């Protein structure tokens, strides 16, 4: 029995079923009471079919072009349907797919012709997460050609012979298609396979058919929020219905089924102030909006909402759910104006000070700190018409810093009373106005200080003719002390005078000259000479100010002209045009040009060899009177006179270098001319300098060699083994000479041969005996090996430190007296060798008391 089910679905029509003109194809069946065909080629049953004793039903399907104007050509397809009897005893029916390898075409003459035709069965739906026994049968694929031959069936595609392999298998003989394990729609939602039928030789007997296996979704995934914690914000004072934020959850199940359709709701709100339902959520979109008024950041800064998302369209019984946390921060708006902490502020500042903070203005603002609604802006509304104060804002403390921006003169204004208003950087919220506490008064007192005297005017300009003699009075340059009430005395001094031309009277400021003023001085720029003077008062502390005097110097004819250029070049056979020259005069017009040029009368060969003709008032032309002139340097004297009121004349020498020239008129032997221009005296001076330098180098080399020889000689005279002088430190005692240093050190290192009798160790002054009993000092051991000599010396030193009869540090100390029979001899300078007694030391007594004692020691005989 076939009951209300889809039998076949056509994927692509055969060319016999397709209108080439692109028109619409109309389908119909031969038994319209039992079957119908949709416009897409799907065959449906129209009623319960009872085929007694039959297993198959044959249906004829027709197709034609509705827009064709030609005679209709009907194409027909013969379908063979496998029928399951209604009285079947099987508990589960396995569908059977028959390869539609035959199709019948009805020709125009009424005859039938069989053609190949491709069809695709409807998709096979398989639930995911099946717990049945595997492999589980899905469908049986069969060809009607298996009656007269043996066929083999196979499937290909992802899930069969392609990754993931082995999910679907087919019995090659029966054509039974099975699934081998549970499917997961969230991993793969559908499979596209192709079924094949071949004979035992591998020849294809049917065209492959497409099999689509859809995995049916099960509600096996819980909704997951995109974030564990959602953060949003809404301004305080927002009206009901204001959008806050959107929360989003996703479900891996099929969104087209109830398994993936989510619904949202708010589980809790914390804090529940001013009400427990300030917010609501759209159960489908997750949009959170406000539903009540009363949001105030100064009372509640944020709200925490627990949001739940449930699938199965929010069904609490069958749906799966999950939760997330939403934190809604209440943002600040400017609903609190700044208010001053007091009505009046006080401050003071010294006069003439700028960029000084006078007072700190403090305000309070309940809005969120460090926002535009909290930051204050201060504005002076009254009391400062000239703009001498400004009030910047400290960004950290929000305080207003009243600052002086223009100098204030105590003698003009001694106090200010300012009115200040505080606002925020952004306007207040609608309906809120500035209170009286947003306005304050500032009282500022100005303190007097000793101000510097001021020159007026500064700079001061005067005009003078240059050449003014010394001790000439020029002008008076005085300064005024702004501190009129202090009655201070002002004194003047010169601070900057580069040429040292002027002086100023320290009492009355009278300026006079101390040198001749010269406009052509390098210190004069653009005829101006600047001098700086200083005025100081006698206040506490003293104050001083400076002023500049600008002297504009008028030119006089005090400089004679000079020939220019001072040097020229000329060929031995010069150009007939000659050489043009002019004059240089530091003076200004009319004390400069036009000039008068004339050759000097002496020496006599000047006018014989040269001619000078006037071109204009500024230039003259010099020519050779003769045809040629030998190469060399010639000095031509030219007398030039300027045009001053009292003309000044000067004879200057023009240096003419006569040389051989090439065809371009350029000198070719300039080096020879330059060498010829070097005088004999200069050459001699250069040679003398070279000789002196060589002698100095030679003397230095000889001195270095001699010093090296002396060092080598000293090293040869000294035997390194016998030289013990480096071990002797002299502390300015009056001992013996070189003979006293010749002693045997081996006695100190090998004290084995010392005599045991008459040995006495101690510290004595040789010129004084103690009046009490001698202190006991350690005795040197007579044993063959007494030990370290250093220990003995340290013990004697310790005994001497404890001896009250020990002499002072500058006295002679005897560490060990070995008697007259000692082989090492005495180390004391007072008992030196008797060889020194042959000398006469009496003459030392004539040198003074100190040397007299030395004479007694060496030449005094028994004493």
RODREN-298950 format. One record per residue (C-alpha): residue in three letters; x, y, z. Coordinates in steps of 0.25 Angstrom, whole numbers, padded with zeros to 4 digits, always signed. Layout:
N
ALAXYZ...
***
This chain:
863
UNK+0000+0000+0000UNK+0005+0014-0003UNK-0002+0025+0006UNK+0000+0040+0004UNK+0015+0039+0002UNK+0025+0045-0008UNK+0028+0035-0018UNK+0039+0041-0027UNK+0045+0055-0029UNK+0052+0059-0042UNK+0065+0066-0041UNK+0067+0070-0056UNK+0057+0067-0067UNK+0061+0059-0079UNK+0063+0067-0092UNK+0050+0061-0096UNK+0043+0067-0083UNK+0050+0081-0085UNK+0045+0093-0093UNK+0057+0098-0101UNK+0050+0112-0102UNK+0050+0113-0087UNK+0035+0112-0085UNK+0028+0105-0074UNK+0026+0090-0074UNK+0013+0084-0070UNK+0012+0070-0064UNK+0000+0061-0062UNK-0002+0046-0059UNK-0010+0036-0066UNK-0018+0032-0054UNK-0021+0046-0048UNK-0031+0040-0037UNK-0020+0031-0031UNK-0007+0040-0033UNK-0003+0055-0036UNK+0010+0061-0040UNK+0014+0075-0035UNK+0020+0086-0044UNK+0034+0081-0039UNK+0032+0067-0043UNK+0028+0061-0030UNK+0018+0049-0030UNK+0008+0048-0019UNK-0003+0038-0016UNK-0017+0044-0015UNK-0024+0033-0007UNK-0022+0019-0001UNK-0018+0009-0011UNK-0022-0005-0010UNK-0015-0014-0019UNK-0020-0028-0016UNK-0010-0039-0020UNK-0001-0028-0026UNK+0013-0023-0022UNK+0015-0013-0032UNK+0007-0001-0039UNK+0010+0005-0052UNK+0008+0020-0054UNK+0009+0028-0068UNK+0014+0042-0066UNK+0012+0052-0077UNK+0019+0066-0080UNK+0016+0077-0090UNK+0020+0091-0093UNK+0009+0101-0090UNK+0014+0112-0098UNK+0017+0104-0111UNK+0009+0108-0123UNK+0012+0095-0130UNK+0005+0082-0129UNK+0007+0077-0115UNK+0017+0065-0115UNK+0014+0057-0102UNK+0025+0051-0095UNK+0022+0040-0085UNK+0030+0033-0075UNK+0026+0019-0069UNK+0028+0018-0054UNK+0028+0005-0047UNK+0025+0007-0032UNK+0028-0004-0021UNK+0016-0006-0012UNK+0016-0010+0002UNK+0003-0018+0005UNK-0005-0013+0017UNK-0006-0026+0023UNK+0009-0028+0024UNK+0013-0034+0037UNK+0027-0027+0038UNK+0029-0017+0049UNK+0037-0008+0041UNK+0037-0006+0026UNK+0049-0003+0019UNK+0047+0006+0007UNK+0051+0001-0007UNK+0057+0009-0018UNK+0055+0004-0032UNK+0065+0009-0043UNK+0056+0017-0053UNK+0064+0011-0065UNK+0052+0011-0074UNK+0044+0022-0079UNK+0033+0022-0090UNK+0032+0033-0101UNK+0019+0034-0108UNK+0022+0038-0123UNK+0013+0046-0132UNK+0008+0033-0138UNK+0004+0027-0125UNK+0015+0017-0124UNK+0024+0016-0112UNK+0039+0017-0110UNK+0047+0014-0098UNK+0058+0024-0094UNK+0068+0025-0082UNK+0063+0034-0071UNK+0070+0040-0058UNK+0062+0042-0046UNK+0066+0044-0031UNK+0058+0039-0019UNK+0053+0049-0008UNK+0063+0051+0003UNK+0064+0041+0014UNK+0063+0046+0028UNK+0071+0040+0039UNK+0070+0045+0054UNK+0083+0048+0061UNK+0088+0042+0073UNK+0081+0029+0070UNK+0082+0018+0080UNK+0078+0006+0072UNK+0086-0006+0068UNK+0096-0003+0057UNK+0097-0005+0046UNK+0083+0001+0044UNK+0076-0001+0031UNK+0071+0011+0024UNK+0067+0008+0010UNK+0068-0003-0001UNK+0073+0000-0015UNK+0069-0010-0026UNK+0069-0010-0041UNK+0059-0018-0049UNK+0070-0024-0057UNK+0074-0033-0046UNK+0064-0043-0051UNK+0072-0048-0062UNK+0086-0045-0057UNK+0094-0044-0045UNK+0097-0029-0041UNK+0106-0022-0030UNK+0102-0010-0023UNK+0111+0001-0017UNK+0110+0015-0011UNK+0120+0027-0012UNK+0122+0040-0006UNK+0126+0047+0007UNK+0122+0037+0018UNK+0123+0025+0009UNK+0137+0024+0002UNK+0141+0038+0005UNK+0144+0044+0019UNK+0138+0042+0028UNK+0139+0028+0023UNK+0130+0016+0027UNK+0118+0023+0032UNK+0109+0017+0022UNK+0110+0003+0016UNK+0102-0004+0005UNK+0100-0019+0003UNK+0106-0022-0011UNK+0096-0033-0014UNK+0083-0028-0007UNK+0085-0013-0009UNK+0082-0011+0006UNK+0088+0003+0010UNK+0091+0004+0025UNK+0097+0014+0035UNK+0108+0009+0044UNK+0108+0018+0056UNK+0100+0030+0062UNK+0100+0043+0054UNK+0102+0057+0059UNK+0095+0068+0052UNK+0104+0079+0058UNK+0116+0072+0052UNK+0110+0068+0038UNK+0095+0072+0035UNK+0094+0064+0022UNK+0101+0054+0013UNK+0100+0053-0002UNK+0103+0039-0007UNK+0102+0033-0021UNK+0097+0018-0023UNK+0103+0010-0034UNK+0098-0003-0040UNK+0108-0012-0049UNK+0109-0026-0054UNK+0119-0036-0049UNK+0128-0031-0060UNK+0128-0017-0055UNK+0120-0012-0066UNK+0110-0001-0062UNK+0096-0006-0064UNK+0089+0006-0058UNK+0092+0021-0058UNK+0096+0025-0043UNK+0085+0032-0035UNK+0087+0042-0024UNK+0083+0039-0010UNK+0082+0051+0000UNK+0082+0047+0015UNK+0077+0058+0024UNK+0081+0057+0039UNK+0069+0061+0047UNK+0072+0070+0059UNK+0069+0066+0073UNK+0070+0076+0085UNK+0083+0072+0090UNK+0090+0085+0092UNK+0088+0095+0103UNK+0088+0110+0099UNK+0101+0117+0101UNK+0103+0132+0103UNK+0113+0139+0095UNK+0119+0145+0108UNK+0119+0141+0122UNK+0117+0155+0127UNK+0111+0166+0118UNK+0114+0181+0121UNK+0105+0192+0117UNK+0101+0206+0122UNK+0090+0216+0122UNK+0090+0230+0126UNK+0084+0234+0139UNK+0070+0240+0139UNK+0066+0232+0126UNK+0052+0231+0123UNK+0044+0218+0122UNK+0046+0211+0109UNK+0061+0215+0108UNK+0070+0205+0101UNK+0081+0199+0110UNK+0088+0188+0103UNK+0086+0174+0096UNK+0090+0161+0101UNK+0092+0149+0091UNK+0091+0134+0093UNK+0093+0123+0082UNK+0088+0109+0081UNK+0096+0099+0072UNK+0082+0092+0069UNK+0075+0094+0057UNK+0070+0109+0057UNK+0058+0105+0048UNK+0052+0096+0059UNK+0048+0098+0073UNK+0061+0092+0077UNK+0069+0105+0073UNK+0058+0115+0076UNK+0062+0123+0089UNK+0054+0132+0098UNK+0060+0142+0109UNK+0056+0146+0122UNK+0061+0154+0134UNK+0063+0145+0147UNK+0067+0155+0157UNK+0072+0170+0159UNK+0081+0175+0169UNK+0080+0185+0176UNK+0065+0186+0175UNK+0065+0201+0177UNK+0057+0209+0174UNK+0048+0197+0170UNK+0050+0182+0167UNK+0047+0183+0152UNK+0054+0195+0146UNK+0058+0187+0134UNK+0051+0178+0124UNK+0056+0169+0113UNK+0050+0166+0099UNK+0049+0150+0100UNK+0052+0148+0085UNK+0063+0159+0082UNK+0070+0160+0096UNK+0069+0175+0096UNK+0069+0181+0110UNK+0061+0194+0112UNK+0056+0202+0124UNK+0042+0201+0129UNK+0043+0210+0141UNK+0048+0224+0145UNK+0057+0228+0156UNK+0071+0224+0151UNK+0081+0233+0160UNK+0096+0230+0159UNK+0099+0238+0172UNK+0090+0227+0179UNK+0092+0214+0171UNK+0104+0214+0161UNK+0101+0200+0155UNK+0091+0189+0154UNK+0094+0174+0153UNK+0084+0165+0145UNK+0083+0150+0143UNK+0078+0147+0129UNK+0073+0133+0125UNK+0072+0128+0111UNK+0063+0115+0109UNK+0061+0107+0096UNK+0049+0100+0091UNK+0043+0114+0090UNK+0044+0116+0105UNK+0037+0104+0109UNK+0041+0102+0123UNK+0037+0087+0123UNK+0045+0082+0111UNK+0054+0093+0108UNK+0069+0094+0112UNK+0073+0107+0118UNK+0086+0115+0122UNK+0089+0128+0130UNK+0098+0140+0129UNK+0101+0152+0137UNK+0099+0166+0132UNK+0105+0178+0138UNK+0098+0192+0135UNK+0106+0204+0139UNK+0098+0217+0141UNK+0106+0228+0134UNK+0107+0242+0140UNK+0099+0254+0134UNK+0102+0268+0138UNK+0090+0269+0149UNK+0099+0275+0160UNK+0105+0289+0158UNK+0118+0292+0165UNK+0117+0300+0178UNK+0127+0308+0185UNK+0132+0304+0199UNK+0131+0318+0204UNK+0125+0331+0200UNK+0138+0340+0200UNK+0152+0336+0197UNK+0164+0345+0200UNK+0178+0347+0194UNK+0190+0356+0192UNK+0201+0358+0182UNK+0213+0368+0180UNK+0212+0378+0170UNK+0218+0376+0156UNK+0217+0361+0158UNK+0211+0352+0147UNK+0208+0337+0146UNK+0206+0337+0161UNK+0195+0329+0168UNK+0188+0338+0177UNK+0177+0329+0183UNK+0171+0315+0181UNK+0156+0314+0179UNK+0150+0301+0184UNK+0137+0295+0179UNK+0129+0283+0182UNK+0122+0275+0171UNK+0114+0262+0173UNK+0115+0257+0159UNK+0125+0247+0155UNK+0140+0252+0157UNK+0149+0255+0145UNK+0137+0256+0135UNK+0132+0268+0128UNK+0120+0268+0137UNK+0130+0270+0149UNK+0141+0278+0143UNK+0138+0293+0147UNK+0141+0305+0138UNK+0143+0318+0146UNK+0139+0332+0140UNK+0141+0346+0146UNK+0128+0353+0144UNK+0132+0367+0151UNK+0143+0374+0157UNK+0154+0372+0146UNK+0151+0382+0134UNK+0165+0381+0129UNK+0167+0366+0129UNK+0178+0366+0139UNK+0174+0352+0145UNK+0170+0339+0140UNK+0165+0326+0147UNK+0170+0313+0140UNK+0166+0300+0146UNK+0174+0289+0153UNK+0170+0276+0146UNK+0173+0268+0158UNK+0167+0276+0170UNK+0157+0283+0161UNK+0161+0296+0168UNK+0161+0310+0162UNK+0175+0316+0162UNK+0173+0331+0162UNK+0186+0336+0154UNK+0191+0350+0151UNK+0194+0351+0136UNK+0197+0366+0135UNK+0206+0374+0144UNK+0198+0382+0155UNK+0204+0396+0159UNK+0202+0398+0174UNK+0203+0413+0173UNK+0190+0412+0163UNK+0182+0401+0170UNK+0184+0395+0183UNK+0172+0385+0184UNK+0162+0377+0175UNK+0149+0371+0178UNK+0145+0361+0168UNK+0132+0353+0166UNK+0134+0339+0161UNK+0124+0329+0155UNK+0127+0314+0154UNK+0121+0305+0143UNK+0123+0291+0137UNK+0130+0288+0124UNK+0116+0283+0119UNK+0103+0290+0121UNK+0094+0286+0132UNK+0083+0275+0130UNK+0069+0281+0125UNK+0062+0287+0137UNK+0074+0290+0146UNK+0079+0304+0148UNK+0092+0310+0155UNK+0089+0312+0170UNK+0094+0324+0178UNK+0106+0315+0183UNK+0112+0315+0169UNK+0116+0330+0171UNK+0127+0335+0180UNK+0135+0348+0183UNK+0150+0349+0184UNK+0157+0360+0191UNK+0171+0363+0186UNK+0181+0372+0193UNK+0193+0378+0185UNK+0206+0379+0193UNK+0217+0390+0190UNK+0231+0386+0186UNK+0243+0395+0182UNK+0242+0397+0167UNK+0253+0400+0158UNK+0255+0414+0153UNK+0250+0416+0139UNK+0256+0424+0127UNK+0247+0432+0119UNK+0247+0431+0107UNK+0255+0418+0105UNK+0261+0418+0095UNK+0265+0433+0094UNK+0270+0438+0081UNK+0279+0449+0078UNK+0286+0454+0065UNK+0300+0459+0065UNK+0311+0462+0055UNK+0323+0452+0056UNK+0336+0457+0060UNK+0331+0464+0072UNK+0342+0466+0082UNK+0344+0460+0096UNK+0337+0467+0108UNK+0326+0472+0099UNK+0312+0471+0106UNK+0302+0464+0098UNK+0288+0463+0106UNK+0282+0459+0119UNK+0277+0445+0121UNK+0269+0443+0134UNK+0260+0432+0140UNK+0248+0434+0149UNK+0246+0425+0162UNK+0231+0419+0162UNK+0232+0418+0177UNK+0228+0433+0179UNK+0225+0431+0194UNK+0238+0425+0197UNK+0246+0438+0193UNK+0258+0430+0189UNK+0271+0435+0182UNK+0275+0431+0168UNK+0289+0429+0163UNK+0294+0427+0148UNK+0305+0419+0142UNK+0309+0414+0129UNK+0306+0399+0126UNK+0309+0397+0111UNK+0318+0406+0102UNK+0325+0398+0092UNK+0334+0409+0087UNK+0336+0416+0100UNK+0332+0429+0095UNK+0322+0435+0105UNK+0320+0437+0120UNK+0309+0440+0129UNK+0308+0449+0142UNK+0304+0440+0153UNK+0295+0450+0160UNK+0288+0458+0149UNK+0290+0449+0137UNK+0297+0459+0128UNK+0304+0451+0117UNK+0317+0456+0110UNK+0327+0451+0101UNK+0341+0445+0105UNK+0346+0442+0091UNK+0344+0447+0077UNK+0331+0441+0071UNK+0334+0434+0057UNK+0323+0430+0048UNK+0332+0421+0041UNK+0334+0413+0053UNK+0331+0398+0052UNK+0322+0400+0065UNK+0313+0409+0057UNK+0302+0402+0050UNK+0293+0410+0040UNK+0299+0423+0045UNK+0293+0419+0059UNK+0302+0417+0072UNK+0295+0410+0084UNK+0299+0413+0098UNK+0292+0406+0110UNK+0291+0414+0124UNK+0287+0409+0137UNK+0279+0416+0148UNK+0279+0410+0162UNK+0272+0415+0175UNK+0276+0413+0189UNK+0264+0405+0194UNK+0264+0392+0202UNK+0267+0384+0194UNK+0273+0393+0183UNK+0266+0393+0170UNK+0272+0397+0156UNK+0267+0400+0142UNK+0273+0402+0129UNK+0271+0411+0117UNK+0277+0412+0103UNK+0282+0425+0097UNK+0283+0425+0081UNK+0292+0434+0075UNK+0290+0437+0060UNK+0303+0442+0055UNK+0303+0452+0043UNK+0314+0450+0033UNK+0325+0460+0031UNK+0337+0460+0021UNK+0347+0454+0030UNK+0352+0442+0021UNK+0361+0444+0008UNK+0358+0435-0004UNK+0366+0423-0008UNK+0368+0416-0021UNK+0360+0404-0024UNK+0363+0393-0027UNK+0377+0394-0021UNK+0382+0383-0030UNK+0380+0381-0045UNK+0386+0372-0056UNK+0391+0377-0070UNK+0397+0370-0081UNK+0411+0373-0087UNK+0404+0378-0099UNK+0392+0384-0093UNK+0378+0386-0099UNK+0376+0400-0105UNK+0364+0402-0096UNK+0373+0402-0083UNK+0368+0399-0069UNK+0357+0406-0062UNK+0358+0410-0047UNK+0350+0417-0037UNK+0351+0422-0023UNK+0347+0417-0009UNK+0342+0427+0001UNK+0336+0423+0015UNK+0329+0437+0015UNK+0315+0439+0010UNK+0310+0447-0002UNK+0313+0459-0003UNK+0326+0457+0004UNK+0330+0446-0006UNK+0328+0446-0021UNK+0330+0451-0031UNK+0345+0449-0031UNK+0356+0456-0038UNK+0367+0446-0042UNK+0382+0451-0046UNK+0395+0444-0047UNK+0406+0448-0037UNK+0417+0456-0043UNK+0428+0448-0036UNK+0435+0439-0039UNK+0437+0445-0053UNK+0435+0431-0060UNK+0421+0431-0056UNK+0415+0441-0066UNK+0425+0436-0076UNK+0420+0422-0076UNK+0405+0424-0072UNK+0393+0433-0075UNK+0381+0435-0067UNK+0368+0440-0074UNK+0355+0443-0067UNK+0343+0435-0071UNK+0332+0442-0061UNK+0332+0446-0047UNK+0333+0432-0042UNK+0343+0425-0052UNK+0356+0428-0059UNK+0364+0420-0069UNK+0379+0416-0067UNK+0387+0413-0080UNK+0401+0411-0084UNK+0407+0422-0091UNK+0418+0413-0098UNK+0415+0401-0107UNK+0419+0390-0097UNK+0425+0388-0083UNK+0433+0377-0077UNK+0426+0367-0068UNK+0427+0371-0053UNK+0420+0378-0042UNK+0418+0394-0043UNK+0413+0403-0033UNK+0406+0415-0040UNK+0403+0427-0030UNK+0390+0433-0033UNK+0384+0446-0026UNK+0369+0446-0023UNK+0361+0458-0018UNK+0347+0456-0013UNK+0335+0467-0014UNK+0334+0470+0001UNK+0331+0484+0006UNK+0346+0484+0010UNK+0351+0475-0001UNK+0361+0464+0003UNK+0372+0459-0005UNK+0380+0446-0004UNK+0391+0440-0012UNK+0389+0425-0012UNK+0397+0414-0020UNK+0391+0405-0031UNK+0398+0392-0031UNK+0399+0388-0046UNK+0404+0374-0049UNK+0409+0373-0063UNK+0410+0359-0069UNK+0410+0351-0082UNK+0396+0348-0087UNK+0390+0337-0096UNK+0381+0340-0108UNK+0369+0342-0098UNK+0376+0353-0091UNK+0379+0345-0078UNK+0392+0344-0070UNK+0400+0331-0072UNK+0412+0333-0063UNK+0405+0338-0050UNK+0414+0329-0042UNK+0426+0336-0047UNK+0420+0350-0044UNK+0416+0346-0030UNK+0430+0341-0027UNK+0436+0354-0033UNK+0427+0362-0024UNK+0433+0355-0012UNK+0444+0364-0006UNK+0458+0361-0002UNK+0456+0364+0012UNK+0444+0354+0013UNK+0452+0343+0007UNK+0464+0345+0017UNK+0454+0345+0029UNK+0448+0332+0024UNK+0462+0326+0023UNK+0466+0330+0037UNK+0453+0324+0043UNK+0456+0311+0036UNK+0470+0311+0042UNK+0466+0314+0056UNK+0456+0303+0056UNK+0466+0293+0051UNK+0476+0297+0062UNK+0465+0296+0073UNK+0462+0282+0068UNK+0477+0278+0068UNK+0479+0283+0082UNK+0467+0275+0087UNK+0472+0262+0081UNK+0486+0264+0087UNK+0480+0267+0101UNK+0471+0254+0100UNK+0484+0246+0097UNK+0492+0252+0108UNK+0481+0249+0118UNK+0480+0235+0114UNK+0495+0233+0115UNK+0495+0239+0130UNK+0484+0229+0134UNK+0492+0217+0128UNK+0505+0222+0136UNK+0497+0223+0149UNK+0492+0209+0148UNK+0506+0204+0145UNK+0512+0211+0158UNK+0501+0204+0167UNK+0502+0189+0170UNK+0488+0184+0172UNK+0492+0174+0182UNK+0499+0185+0191UNK+0490+0196+0189UNK+0482+0196+0202UNK+0479+0211+0203UNK+0465+0209+0198UNK+0462+0202+0211UNK+0467+0213+0220UNK+0457+0224+0223UNK+0463+0237+0228UNK+0455+0244+0239UNK+0464+0256+0241UNK+0472+0251+0252UNK+0486+0256+0254UNK+0494+0243+0252UNK+0507+0239+0245UNK+0510+0240+0231UNK+0511+0229+0220UNK+0521+0221+0228UNK+0510+0218+0239UNK+0501+0211+0229UNK+0512+0201+0225UNK+0507+0189+0234UNK+0504+0175+0233UNK+0489+0171+0232UNK+0492+0156+0233UNK+0494+0158+0248UNK+0479+0162+0249UNK+0475+0149+0241UNK+0485+0139+0248UNK+0486+0143+0263UNK+0493+0130+0267UNK+0507+0136+0269UNK+0503+0146+0280UNK+0510+0146+0293UNK+0502+0142+0305UNK+0509+0151+0315UNK+0508+0165+0317UNK+0496+0166+0308UNK+0486+0177+0312UNK+0473+0181+0305UNK+0466+0194+0307UNK+0463+0208+0303UNK+0472+0219+0308UNK+0476+0233+0305UNK+0491+0234+0304UNK+0491+0248+0310UNK+0482+0245+0322UNK+0482+0234+0333UNK+0469+0231+0340UNK+0468+0234+0354UNK+0460+0221+0358UNK+0461+0206+0355UNK+0462+0202+0341UNK+0449+0196+0335UNK+0451+0181+0332UNK+0451+0178+0317UNK+0451+0164+0310UNK+0464+0158+0308UNK+0469+0152+0295UNK+0470+0137+0296UNK+0484+0131+0294UNK+0478+0118+0289UNK+0482+0114+0275UNK+0469+0117+0269UNK+0462+0128+0277UNK+0451+0130+0267UNK+0446+0141+0259UNK+0453+0154+0260UNK+0440+0161+0258UNK+0434+0156+0270UNK+0445+0160+0279UNK+0445+0174+0273UNK+0429+0175+0276UNK+0432+0171+0290UNK+0442+0181+0292UNK+0433+0192+0287UNK+0422+0188+0296UNK+0431+0188+0308UNK+0436+0202+0304UNK+0422+0207+0303UNK+0419+0203+0317UNK+0432+0208+0323UNK+0430+0222+0330UNK+0445+0225+0328UNK+0444+0223+0313UNK+0450+0235+0305UNK+0441+0244+0296UNK+0439+0239+0281UNK+0450+0249+0276UNK+0461+0242+0284UNK+0470+0232+0280UNK+0465+0218+0283UNK+0474+0206+0286UNK+0467+0193+0283UNK+0478+0183+0286UNK+0492+0186+0291UNK+0501+0175+0288UNK+0514+0179+0295UNK+0528+0182+0290UNK+0530+0168+0286UNK+0519+0167+0276UNK+0523+0162+0262UNK+0511+0170+0256UNK+0516+0183+0261UNK+0508+0195+0266UNK+0496+0201+0258UNK+0496+0214+0266UNK+0502+0226+0260UNK+0507+0230+0273UNK+0517+0218+0273UNK+0521+0218+0259UNK+0534+0213+0254UNK+0547+0219+0259UNK+0552+0222+0245UNK+0544+0235+0246UNK+0552+0240+0258UNK+0564+0244+0249UNK+0556+0255+0243UNK+0555+0269+0249UNK+0540+0273+0252UNK+0544+0285+0260UNK+0540+0295+0249UNK+0525+0290+0250UNK+0524+0298+0263UNK+0525+0311+0256UNK+0512+0308+0249UNK+0503+0309+0261UNK+0498+0301+0273UNK+0492+0290+0265UNK+0505+0287+0258UNK+0513+0289+0271UNK+0506+0277+0276UNK+0510+0269+0264UNK+0524+0273+0265UNK+0524+0269+0280UNK+0519+0255+0276UNK+0529+0252+0265UNK+0541+0260+0270UNK+0539+0261+0285UNK+0548+0250+0289UNK+0544+0242+0301UNK+0532+0250+0304
***
